[in-house]
Amino acid sequence: MFQMMNEARIMVGVNGAATASVAFHESLAYAKERKQGRALGVTDPAQPMVPLTDHPDVRRMLLRQKAIVEGALGLLAITSRLADDAAWSADEVQKSRAKLLLDLLTPIAKTFPAERGFESNALALQIFGGNGYSSEFLPESWLRDQKLNSIHEGTTTIQGLDLLGRKVVAGGGAALGLLVETIEADCARAKKLDVVALREAVQTLVQVTTTLGGFGLEGKLDAMLGHSADFMEAMSSIVVAWVWVRVTNPLQDQDDDFARGLRAAATYWSATELPKAVAALKLCESGERSYLDLRADWL
């Protein structure tokens, strides 16, 4: 039953990535053809209006969508390959390692495309929104569809509890140790990406996980699991930063638009998300109890 459920969770992740992907490509096509406003610094009304893609913040929204969508697709491809190896590899060592990583990554492969895919869909709709009638465009419908993915086959909260309460501490942290080893191997091969922030975030992840695991051993379950949603978000961002390193490594000798676009998305994700991930991890071990101590009557 659990094998079937885990396969379904990966499928939900695929649904999330697919829904975000189609919205991204729709908003990209629209932004290239829709003309609105003038370039920054241009005040002459006689100057022609420019496509939405000429506006920096629209490019930010499009790049963020790309970073989420293609990062999610890369994560799902890695997780699906691990599922195949865990089931069918003739090499018992490879089979065992694949199962360790698969168990660890499955909650993330389900949750990241669902939660961040919803954010990506919202950005797509924001780009269309300048037209004034967003209901005329499919991204509005896809945004509603996307929300279901954070509920199906175990809500985001349940996935966070599973990740922190079971997966990262299982076997004395064996799966996390293997993930760290794998990330470091890919970082060592990176030539055109700055991986310092990723390595530092991974170190923080290991340190915080050790602290939280210690709380669990002491029976302090609130202290361990109280911020499991923050832990899930932080670890997901770190894992996707690693996915981007793995995706761009084979293209280090390419300098065409395709390779530049991937490196831009990888750089953006590392620069904007890893600092947030580190902050969220620090929050997890801080002892912050605002909602843990909250009583329903206070609301």
N, C-alpha and C positions, 0 to 999 in steps of 0.2 A: 504494500500500500504506500509506504513512504517513498519507494522508488518511483511509483506512478505520480505521487504528489510533486516530487522534485522535478520530474519531467514537465508536469503541468506548470510549475513555477517558471521554468525556463521559457515555456511557451508564452506565458503572460508577459515576460520580459520582451520576447520577440514582438508581441502585439504592441507593447508600449513603444518600442523602437520604431516599428513600422509606421505607427500613427504619427509619431513625431517627425519621421523622415518625410512622409508625403506632405505634411504641413510646411516643413522647411522648404522643400522644393517649390511648392506653390507660392510661398511668400517671397522666395528668391526671384522667381520668374516675374512676379508682380512688381517687386521693387526695382527690377531692371527696366521695366517699361513705363511705370507710373511716374510722371513728372510733377514735381511739387516744390515750390520755393526756389531759391537761388543759392549758389555756393556761398560758403561762409565768407563774410567780408564784402560781398557784392550787394550794393544798395541801389544801383541803377535799375529802375523798373523796366527799362528797355532791353535789359539783358534777358536771354531766354531762361526759362525754368529748367531745372536739371532733374535727372532720375533720382528716385529715393536713394539709390546706392551711392550717390555722391555725398550724402549726409553722414557724417562720422557715426552718429548714434544708431543709425539704421544699420551700418556695417557692423557695429558692435552687436546688435541683436541677431544679425545673420550669422556672425562668427560664433556667437554663443550657441545658437541652434546647431551649427555644424559640430561644435565641440561636444555637445550633448549627444546628438544623434549618432555621429560616427564613432564617438567613444563608446556609446551603448552597443552599437553593432559589433565593434571590436571585442568588447567584453563578452557578448553573447557567442561570438564565434569561438573565442578561447574556451568558454565554459562548455559549449557543445562538443568541441574536440576532446575536452577532458572527459565528458560523459562517454564518448565513443571509446577512448583509451581505457577508462575504468571498467568498461564492460567487455571489451574485445581484444585488448592488447595481449600479444603472446609473451611479452616480456613482463614477468611478475613484478619486477622492481618498478618499471614504468606504470604498470597497472595500479600498484599500491600508491605511488606518488600522485597519480591522476585522481584516484579516489579521495585522497586527502584534500587536494586543491578544489576538487569538485564540490565536496561537502562545504568547504569554507566559502566558496564564491557563489553558490546557488542563491542564498538569501540576497546577495548584492545584485546578482543578475536578474532577479525578479524585481527588486525594489528600485534600483537606480533608473532603469528605463521608464518605470511607472511614475515615480515622483518627479524626476528631472524631465522626463518626456512631457509631463503636464506643463511644466514651466516653459519648455521649448514651444509647445503648442500655443501657449499664451503669448509668447513673443511673436509667433507667426501671425496671430490674430491682431496684435498691436500694429504690425506693419500694414495689414489690410484696413485697420480701423480708421485711417486718415480719409478713407473714402466716405465714411459716415454711415454706411449701412453694412455692418459686418455680417449680418445674418444672410446676406446674399452670397457669401463665400463659404466654401466647404470647411475651412479651418475652424469655424465656430462649432460645427457639428462634431468635428474630430476632437475638439477640446472636451466636449461632454463625454464622448466615448472614452477618451483617455483616462478620465477620473476613475473609471471602473477598474483599471489595472492596479491601482493601489489598494483595492479592496479584495479582488479575486484571489483565491488560493493562499489565503493568509494575509491579513492586513499588514501595512508597513510596520505597525507597532509590534505585531507578532514576529515579523521577520527580524526586527531589531533585537528583540528578546532572545530569539533563537541564535542570532549571530554572536551576541555578547555572552549570553548565558550558557551556550553549548559549544558553538563551533570554534571560536578562537581559543577557548581554554581546554578543549578536548585533547586528551593524550599529552597533557603538560604543555600545550601550545605547539604541538608538532606541526599542524597544518599552517599555522601562522609563521613558524620558523621556515617551512618550505617556501611559503610565499615570499618572505623576505629574501631568501636565497635566490629565488627566481627573479625578483625585481632587481637585485644587485647585479645579477648576470647580464640583464638587459641594459641596465644603466652603464655598465662597464663597456658595452659595445656602442653606446651613443657617442657620436662625434659632433653633430650639429645642434644638439639640444643641450641646454643647461639643466643638469639633473641634480644640482646641489640641493634645491628646495625639496625635491622628491625624496632624496636620501635622508634629509633632516626630518621630514614628515614621517617617514617610515620609522626612524629612531624614536620619535615621540609616540607613535602608535604602539610600538613594542613596550615602551616604558609605561604608558598609561594602562595598557592591557594587563601588564604584570601587577600594577597597583590595584586595578579593579578585581583581578582574579584573587588577590590577597584578601580583599574585602569579602569576597564570596566564601573563601575558606574560613574566615572568622565568623561566618553566619550573618554578616551585615549586607543582606540582599538589597535593601534600599540603596545603600551606598554603591553597590556594584551595578545595579540594573536601573537605577532611577533615571539615568540619562541615556538609556539604550538607544533612543531615537537619534540623539546627537552623535552617539558613537557610530551608528549605521551611516549617517550622512557623512561623517568625517572619513570613515574607512572607505566608503564608496568613492569619494572624491580622490583619495589616495590611489585606490585601485585603478580608477579610470585614468589618472595621470600616468600610471605605469602602462596601461593599455596604449596610451598615445605614444609612449617611448617605443613600445614593441611595434606599433603600426608604422612609425616613421623610420625605424632603424634600417629596413631594407631599401629605403629610398634616399639614403644619405648622399649617393653620387648623382642623384637626379636634381635638376634645377629648372624643371618646367612648371607651369601653372599648377598642375595637380600636386606635385611635391611641395611647392611653396604654400599652397592652401592647407595641406595637412600639417606642415610645420607651424604655420600661423595658429591653427587651432590647438595644437599641442602646447605651444608657448603661452597662448592665452589661458588655457586651462590651468597650467602650472602656476602662472603669475597671479591669477585671480582666485583660484579655489584652494590651493594648498595652504595659504595663510589662514583662511577660514577653517580649514580642517584642523590645523594645529590648535587654533583657539577653541574649537568645539571639543577637542580631546582634553584640553586643559580644564574645560568646564566639567567634563565627565568625572574628573577626579577631585574637583574643588570642594565637594560637600554642599553645593548649592541645593537648597531644599524648598524653594518657593512653592512649587506645586505638589511636592511630596507631603508637605505639612498642611496643605490646603484642605478645608472641609467644604462639602457641597453647600452647606447652609450659608457660607460666607459669600457665595456667588449671588 
